[in-house]
Amino acid sequence: MADIDLSIPKTVQANAKKALELRDEYGFGGTEVGEHMADQLAGGGQLTEDEVRHVAKYFPRHAGDNLDETGQGDEKPSHGFVAWMLWGGDEGRKWSEGVVKKLDRRDEKEKKD
């Protein structure tokens, strides 16, 4: 299998940057780990395979968080929404889970060879 692209998509970078701005503005949302990951995601470039797997593991655990309060209009975003966006938001979930599927397929193929 060809090399797997671990480049952070622009939409994921933008979501992480927005989350860092929301966290600064409101003073809540996420953890230090989430803030650190958002710094990495917002910076662009590539993650390691382990880092992409780490991102993908975040989303299933937090899919039930209050994601509807997005801060549109005059409302404050929820803590859960800010945290979700620190990890790249919906685009981060789609990207990281897609990459992990490719990594898993590659690893399975290598075991068989």
C-alpha positions as CSV (number, residue, x, y, z in Angstrom):
1,M,0.0,0.0,0.0
2,A,1.3,3.5,-0.8
3,D,2.4,5.8,1.9
4,I,-0.6,7.1,3.9
5,D,-1.0,10.8,3.9
6,L,-0.9,12.1,7.5
7,S,-1.2,15.8,6.5
8,I,-3.7,17.8,8.5
9,P,-6.5,19.1,6.2
10,K,-7.1,22.9,6.1
11,T,-10.7,22.5,7.5
12,V,-9.3,20.6,10.5
13,Q,-6.7,23.3,11.0
14,A,-9.4,26.0,10.8
15,N,-11.6,24.3,13.3
16,A,-8.8,23.9,15.8
17,K,-7.8,27.5,15.4
18,K,-11.4,28.6,15.9
19,A,-11.6,26.5,19.1
20,L,-8.5,28.0,20.5
21,E,-10.0,31.5,19.9
22,L,-13.3,30.4,21.6
23,R,-11.3,29.0,24.5
24,D,-9.4,32.3,24.9
25,E,-12.6,34.3,24.6
26,Y,-14.8,32.3,27.0
27,G,-12.2,30.7,29.2
28,F,-13.6,27.2,29.0
29,G,-13.8,24.1,26.9
30,G,-11.5,21.1,26.7
31,T,-8.5,20.1,28.6
32,E,-4.8,20.9,28.4
33,V,-4.4,17.8,26.3
34,G,-7.1,19.1,23.9
35,E,-5.5,22.5,23.8
36,H,-2.1,21.0,23.0
37,M,-3.7,18.9,20.2
38,A,-5.5,22.0,18.9
39,D,-2.1,23.8,18.7
40,Q,-0.7,20.9,16.7
41,L,-3.7,20.7,14.4
42,A,-3.9,24.5,13.9
43,G,-0.3,24.6,13.0
44,G,-0.8,22.3,10.0
45,G,1.8,19.9,8.7
46,Q,1.6,16.2,9.6
47,L,0.9,14.2,12.6
48,T,2.5,10.9,13.5
49,E,0.5,7.7,13.1
50,D,0.1,7.5,16.8
51,E,-1.1,11.1,17.0
52,V,-3.8,10.5,14.3
53,R,-4.9,7.4,16.2
54,H,-5.1,9.5,19.4
55,V,-7.3,12.1,17.7
56,A,-9.6,9.4,16.3
57,K,-10.1,7.9,19.8
58,Y,-11.4,11.2,21.2
59,F,-14.5,11.4,19.1
60,P,-16.5,8.2,20.0
61,R,-16.0,9.0,23.7
62,H,-17.4,12.6,23.3
63,A,-20.0,12.3,20.6
64,G,-22.8,12.8,23.2
65,D,-21.4,16.1,24.5
66,N,-23.5,19.2,24.1
67,L,-22.5,20.0,20.5
68,D,-25.6,21.9,19.5
69,E,-24.7,25.2,21.3
70,T,-22.1,26.4,18.8
71,G,-21.9,30.0,19.7
72,Q,-23.9,31.2,16.7
73,G,-25.4,34.6,17.1
74,D,-25.1,35.9,20.6
75,E,-25.2,32.5,22.4
76,K,-22.1,31.2,24.1
77,P,-20.8,27.9,22.8
78,S,-21.0,24.9,25.1
79,H,-18.0,23.5,26.8
80,G,-18.5,20.3,24.8
81,F,-18.6,22.2,21.5
82,V,-15.3,24.0,22.2
83,A,-13.7,20.7,23.3
84,W,-14.9,19.0,20.1
85,M,-13.5,21.7,17.9
86,L,-10.1,21.5,19.7
87,W,-9.8,18.1,18.2
88,G,-10.8,19.3,14.7
89,G,-14.6,19.1,14.9
90,D,-16.6,16.9,12.6
91,E,-14.0,17.3,9.9
92,G,-11.3,16.1,12.3
93,R,-13.4,13.1,13.1
94,K,-13.9,12.2,9.5
95,W,-10.3,12.7,8.6
96,S,-8.7,10.9,11.6
97,E,-11.1,7.9,11.4
98,G,-10.5,7.6,7.7
99,V,-6.7,7.6,8.2
100,V,-6.9,5.0,11.0
101,K,-8.9,2.7,8.7
102,K,-6.1,2.9,6.1
103,L,-3.5,2.3,8.8
104,D,-5.4,-0.7,10.1
105,R,-5.8,-2.2,6.6
106,R,-2.0,-1.7,5.9
107,D,-1.1,-3.3,9.3
108,E,-3.4,-6.3,8.6
109,K,-1.9,-6.7,5.1
110,E,1.6,-6.6,6.6
111,K,0.7,-9.3,9.1
112,K,-0.4,-11.6,6.3
113,D,2.7,-11.0,4.1
